[in-house]
Amino acid sequence: MTDRIAKPFLKWAGGKTQLINDIEKALPNDISKDKFTYIEPFVGSGAVLFWMLNNFPNLKKAVINDINEDLINTYKTIASRPKELISILDILQNEYHGLEGQDEEKKEYYYSKRELYNTRKEEQSGQAALFIFLNRTCFNGLYRVNRKNEYNVPMGSYKRPTICDNENILAVSQALQKVEILCGDYEETLNHADNNTLFYFDPPYKPLSETSSFNSYAKDEFNDAEQIRLRDFCHKLDALNHTWILSNSDVKGKDENDNFFDDLYSDFKIERVNAKRSINANPEKRGLLKELLITNNNKVAITI
């Protein structure tokens, strides 16, 4: 089909490409020796998933999950109907690019597709194509829904965004053939673990301020009680001898007296790593900040 290396097919707020080096250092030192299962319960754009698939040929299987049904529908469509998806995306791209210089018509086109997407009446491939179209043309690749589960991100300012990257979609489809794709609560992923399993958690981040909350990612909020439930699940995995790595925002960087995560994960290894904030209406407020990388793995890091 293709020899191209699969990479994330979505723009994504909080995508983990920039943390790959730090995540690599947190991996168990014997991970490259034995066959293992990789589980990502909050898959998002899959940056870590595709890196794992590309770098660990001894990966026995991978399991991904997300609560976002529209996102998971898109993964399943790419896995099973890539050419059908490409044909629809190609039409959307040609129509959208054909409106270059016609700002009002272009805007009208975007919002009509957003409205169609929110009806959720399209068949599987059509709905997945709309998901990718909106992601590539909206403001900064943000995914946000209201309480009614309606996608409400405004149009972005990209001139000729790539909406149909057919080579990468084919590469992703090929990579997903060894991936089990689930949609539900993250705790259910435990049913797919075996005696040599690595979990990577990238949950909706705890917001650093009221205006920086991008966690309206599903119609139900991932609040502090959910963060605590996730910590309890990590304790459960630790008791079962599963290795896990988790990333989250460093609220202490905003308020040095805020020990929410330091207290929550005091039994585990907490590292502060550099990340880049890329979403803010004010460009001057974008830039470097710290994020947390937490793990129950105290072994020496490996290098590939």
Secondary structure, DSSP 8 states (H G I E B T S, - for coil): ---S----SS--TT-SGGGHHHHHHHS-TTTTTS-EEEEESS-TT-HHHHHHHHH-TTEEEEEEEES-HHHHHHHHHHHH-HHHHHHHHHHHHHHHHTTTT-HHHHHHHHHHHHHHHHHT-S-HHHHHHHHHHHHHHBGGG---B-TT--B---B---SS-----HHHHHHHHHHGGGEEEEES-GGGGGGG--SSEEEEE------SSGGG---TTSSS---HHHHHHHHHHHHHHHHTT-EEEEEEE-HHHH-TT--HHHHHTTTSEEEEEEEEE---SSGGG-EEEEEEEEES--S-----
